[in-house]
Structure formats: C-alpha cells, structure tokens
Amino acid sequence: MDGIKDLDWSKLGFSYHKTDYRYISRWKDGQWDDGKLVTDNKLKISEASTALHYGQQCFEGMKAYRTKEGSIQLFRADQNALRMQNSCDRLLMPKVPVEKFLDACYQVVKANEKFVPPYGTGATLYLRPFVIGVGDNLGVRSAPEFIFSIFVSPVGPYFKGGFKPVDFITTDYDRAAPKGTGAAKIGGNYSASLLPHRQAKDKGYADCIYLDPKTHSKIEEVGAANFFAITKDDVFVTPKSDSILPSITKYSLLHVAEEYLGLEAKETDIYIDELDKYKEAGACGTAAVITPIGSITHKGEKHVFYSEEEVGPITQKLYDSLYGIQTGDIEAPEGWIFKVK
Ligand SMILES: Cc1ncc(COP(=O)(O)O)c(C=O)c1O
C-alpha cells in the first residue's frame, strides 16, 4: 500500500497496513540505546534469537484517537508501559522505562500522523509496542540482546460488523495455566489460542470463551478480550483471576460504571452455569472496545443475554462513555489522557 490514498477509513477492519515509520531501540551490555525512527518494516535478527525458539517476547496494544478539534491523544498509555514492564519481568527481559515508552509512542504517532483516522470515522491508529529477545544463543536462557520497537497501523473494528451483538462458544482448551503466564501479554498465550479460535470460527462463532484453567467452571476471557456482565439488579461484574490479562479497558470500565453510570461495580467469580443471573454481557479491550455478547453456547446449550440483534441499554451507555472519553468528547478522569498533538 502506498500511503493513505487507498484507505477508506469507514471500511477498515482490524488488519495490518504498512505505515511510513516505526520506532526501534536496542538493548545491549545492560542498557537501551536512544532509539530512532526507521522506514524499513523488516527486522533482521539472528536465526538463534530466543524470541524465535523460546517465546521470549512480549507486546502491547493501544490506540491513538483523533478528537473533534483534530488533536491526537492516547488513552492510559502509562498503564500499557507498566503492563509491558510486568511482562518483561515475567520473561526475564529488560524493562523499558515508562518515559522511554511514552516518548517512543509520541514519536511514532507524530511521524505517522497522516495515518491517524479522522474523528467520527470509528477508525483509530493502533500501536503495537513489543520487546523481543535477539542475538546468537542456543540453550534455554535469556537472550544476550533485546529489541524494543513500535509499529502502527490504522484499524477499524476488531469483530466484523462493529458495534452489534456477537455470539461466542466456550472451549475446553486453556490459553494459560493457573500459575502460568496468563497475566502477561506474551505471544505464547496467543499461539495457544489459535486452535480454539479457529474451531470457534469454523462453527460460526466470533471467538471462544476461556474458562478458568483449574476448575473449568468460571468465565475467564473472551478470545483476546476481557469479559463483563450486568446482573439483573444492575451490578457491573467482571472476572477476578490471576490467569487473565489485566485489561486496561476493564479497569477503566469498572471506574466508568461506578463514577459515570452510578452502578455498583466489582471483580468477582462468574460461573458458566449461572448465566441466568445476567441481563447483559460484553467483551472489552483496546481492540474490541466494547463488543456486546448476544449469546454464549456452552456444552451444546445456547444462552441469550439481552438480545442477539440489539445492544442492551447499559452496554450502550458504557460504550458511549468509554469511547467519548477516549476521543475527547467526554471529560476523562485525571491522568487518563496523553496528548500527542
Ligand atoms: C487476552 C486479552 N485479554 C484482554 C485484553 C484487553 O486488554 P486491554 O483492555 O488492555 O486492551 C487483551 C487485549 O486487547 C487481550 O489480548
């Protein structure tokens, strides 16, 4: 693709479009270099890199939003920086300082400004920061060198069709172990999810729902997103578990539900055989934003929440508040918005 002339913002899906610049910084002998923007979207690394053999890599997912006034902003970018530090710690990789992470985000978004979709199109600029272990190495150990890079791509909705209810099915597979790496954003969790995802798609579902790996009785995650539901007496609930990714969207929604919608909001166990307790449900995440869940099929039985066609009123309000905050239409809690331009 050449620049932006082929892009129809309102028709974008969640796919890769090469942009002009990416940020890259290298770690060697105990320190990160200053980092720079480059145009080449190919990485040249040792064939013996730990990222290729032992999965020593982690990543983040975040978005830059265009406001009505034309400025550009990031949503809770410091939280992505901190979560990436946790992922690095878990896989014995050097941490990227928060200031360096934020500076890299600003640089790469500014350099690719023409790819930040206009306000009102529903599209955004997705940022994909990552850290990989590189350099010549054979045994199972931490790499001698590392790369921290960020590329960006304009994206539309993660689930086809945008903001309308979609159907999910539970899987018997686990994406993470009880004391494994589920809380870190690392490739291994995602490669483990490819097969169950494909099986769900082949059966006509948007994605699969993972149950807790210890007892398979509680909802953990919805594909690459967290889960939330609204009880019949209007409580916003979302699973509490050490093996799910601590979603920045989910923690934001806990706050939005309480402070903007006046609901009680809590993390708790959500049992798969107690879905009757909930009148609405959704998937939430940077990519998914809020995706209403029309139904969940478990062991051959289909449970419909609010409706398979219409979005529930509380899910709609949560979406309007969250997206309004992210795009600058609604005042954000202090410290949530990072102005790029
Ligand atoms: C497995 C998984 N769970 C949850 C989420 C949501 O996290 P966040 O809200 O920080 O994007 C993601 C990423 O979008 C994810 O990949």
PDBQT file of the ligand as one rigid body, heavy atoms in Angstrom, charges set to zero:
ROOT
HETATM    1  C1  LIG A 401      -6.086 -11.917  26.075  1.00  0.00    +0.000 C 
HETATM    2  C2  LIG A 401      -6.531 -10.489  26.214  1.00  0.00    +0.000 A 
HETATM    3  N1  LIG A 401      -7.354 -10.166  27.223  1.00  0.00    +0.000 NA
HETATM    4  C3  LIG A 401      -7.776  -8.895  27.407  1.00  0.00    +0.000 A 
HETATM    5  C4  LIG A 401      -7.369  -7.872  26.549  1.00  0.00    +0.000 A 
HETATM    6  C5  LIG A 401      -7.833  -6.473  26.794  1.00  0.00    +0.000 C 
HETATM    7  O1  LIG A 401      -6.821  -5.704  27.370  1.00  0.00    +0.000 OA
HETATM    8  P1  LIG A 401      -6.768  -4.154  27.156  1.00  0.00    +0.000 P 
HETATM    9  O2  LIG A 401      -8.080  -3.608  27.641  1.00  0.00    +0.000 OA
HETATM   10  O3  LIG A 401      -5.651  -3.668  27.999  1.00  0.00    +0.000 OA
HETATM   11  O4  LIG A 401      -6.566  -3.912  25.715  1.00  0.00    +0.000 OA
HETATM   12  C6  LIG A 401      -6.495  -8.159  25.505  1.00  0.00    +0.000 A 
HETATM   13  C7  LIG A 401      -6.010  -7.115  24.589  1.00  0.00    +0.000 C 
HETATM   14  O5  LIG A 401      -6.695  -6.351  23.976  1.00  0.00    +0.000 OA
HETATM   15  C8  LIG A 401      -6.076  -9.494  25.324  1.00  0.00    +0.000 A 
HETATM   16  O6  LIG A 401      -5.253  -9.809  24.309  1.00  0.00    +0.000 OA
ENDROOT
TORSDOF 0
